[in-house]
């Protein structure tokens, strides 16, 4: 079972479907793209942060509606978590500009101070 993302003219994912597996003599990305009139890219349900538990990661992340497809990185990027966070181009995940504290406490991100604050 394969999954395919449909991408609009702004490279934003507008739909994800379950489709036919590759290797059946048809280029399914091309086929689904022609049928819908949208760009179609295969996505892997088991890929997250450029890792896959059993295979080679595929397009950095499983696509979701609202994600952006970056052709240069050949990856799906989720919407930005916060404006100050930085895109890790290897994982196509957003990362805080300040590391999460490792003192065992629970923190939440405060965009106004661009820092982690102790949760109440």
N, C-alpha and C positions, 0 to 999 in steps of 0.2 A: 504494500500500500504506500503510495507516494503522495506528498502534499505539494500544492502549487499556490503561489501567491500572485495575485493580479495587481499590477502597479499602474497608477495613473500618470499623466503627463508631468507631474511634479515629483515623480519617483516615490509616491506615498502608496503604501499597501492599502487597497480598498476591499479586498476579499481574499480568503484562503480556502481552498477546497481539498478534498481527498480525490485523487485522480488515479490514472493508470500508472503502473510501474514502468520504468524505462526498460529497454532491452526487448521490446516487442516489435521492433522494426519501425517505430514511429517516433519522431521528435515531438514529445508531448508538450514541451514548452511552446514550440512553434504552433502546434495544432491548437492548443487552448488559446493562445494569443490571437490566432486568426479568427477563431470562433467568437471571441469576446471583443476584439478590437483593442485590447489592452496588452501591455507587456506582461509576459508570464515568466516567472522564475520558479524553479523547484526549490523547496525548502525542506529541511530535515527536522522532524518533530523532536528528535533526540539531541539536537545541537543547541548548546547554550554557552555563550562566552568563548566561542571557538574551541569547544571541547565536545566530544561525543563519547559516551561510555563504552561503546563497542566497536566503533568504526572511525574513519577519518571525519573530522568535523566538516559540515557543509554550510557555506555561506554565513559563518560566524554565529548566527542565532536563528531559531525558528521564527519565521515571520508572523507578525500579528497585524491586525487592522490598525492603521495609524503609524506603523513602523515606516522607516525610510529605507529604500534600497540604494546603496552606494556602489556604483559600477566600478569605480577605481579600487575599492576595497573588496569588491564582490561579496558584500555582506549586508545583512539586514540590521538596522539600528533602531532600537526602541526610542520612543519619545524621550526627550531630555528630562531627567529626574528633577533637576534644579538648574536655573540659568548659570550658576557659577561652576557646575560640575564639568569635568573635562572628558571628552571622548577618548577612550583607549582604542586606538586603531587596530590593535591586534585582536581584541575580544569584541569590539563594537559594542561595548558596555560603557555607561557613564560612571565616572568615579569622582568622589569628593576630592577637592583640592587639598584637603587636610586628612591625614589618615585617621581612621576610627580608633578611639582610645582602647588600649588593651589592658585596662585595670580591672576588668570583670564587671564593671557597672554598665547600665543601659543608657545609651545616649540617643538623642534625636538631632537631626540636622536643623540648624537655624540659618536660614538664607540671609537674614538681615545682618548677622555678624560673621557670616561665612565661617561657621565653626560648629563643632559638636557641643551640645549642652546636655548636662545631666538631666535625665527624665525624672519627673516627680512620681 
